[in-house]
Amino acid sequence: MNELNSIEMKLKDMYDEHFCCDGRCKCFNDCSKKMDFDYESSIICNRNLKVGKYYGEKTKVLFIGKENTHRSESLTPVEPESFLTQKNQHYKRTKFMLSAFLDECNEADINNYDGYNFTSSNEDTLHKYFALTNHYHCAYKKTVDANKYHGIKSNNNMWYNCVEIVRKEIEILEPDVVVIQSGWSAKEKALKDIRNYFSENWDVKQDKLVGLYKAENKESGRVCYVIGSYHPSFHCWHKEKYLGLLKERIIETRNMLYQGE
């Protein structure tokens, strides 16, 4: 059995634990307290963790924070979309980070990135080597009109209930790098929440750089680096005020990944 098949089987078992046959998460009633929305018309349910077919052949990179506005209750992982065909600018810009962690570019390439343009040497296959998920595996639309921008309405219950699922996804995928695409993840106070992504067997500490974290398994010694990035809706992340700090985290992580080689 290859690694991807093993991942698919473990994910299916895990999702079977968390989701009912109608697609509802076991935490639905808890999350929906004080929320004036019904399930059928207003819930976005997306259990499609995306895993490239070559995931594991290089540095394992997992991105967290890509909302999908379409309901999908499939338990089978699908492959991330190609960077050559995907038009979403935020998605396209993540290839800059992915290229760095897969050692497909050098430090000069990272430093010269302006927030918009970046060409990978393996543009046509890059998406096959990483995985991505969303923190919220279901969320409330602010409007039930499918033709309007719906936005996302969530509460604290949803955050902490969903983090249990993401934690198990991380355990199954065993990433070397986790990129969290949400503004809170790049702040001093984020460490407490970052720890929720790992079980009690992990020791999670903030690095010398704000927005960079190191998780180390107390039993196996395995290390996972966690990068605080920005949410897809944050349209200012190409500005040097934010991009400069992100470059520092990327370079530091890349150096730790490939030190001694």
Buried (B, 14 or more C-beta within 10 A) or exposed (E): EEBBEEBBEBBEEBBEEBBEEEBBBEBBEEBBEEBEBEBEEBBBBBBBBBBBBBBBEBBBBBBBBBBBEEEEBEBEBEBBBEBEEBEEEBBBBBBBBBBBBBEBBEEEBBEEBEBEEBEBEBBEBBBBBBBBBBBBBBBBBBEEEEEEEBEBBBBEBBBBBBBEBBBBBBBBBBBBBBBBBBBEBBEEEBBEBBBBBBEEEBEBEBBEBBBBBBBBBEEEEEBBBBBBBBBBEBEEBBEEEBBEBBBBBBBBBBEBBEEEE
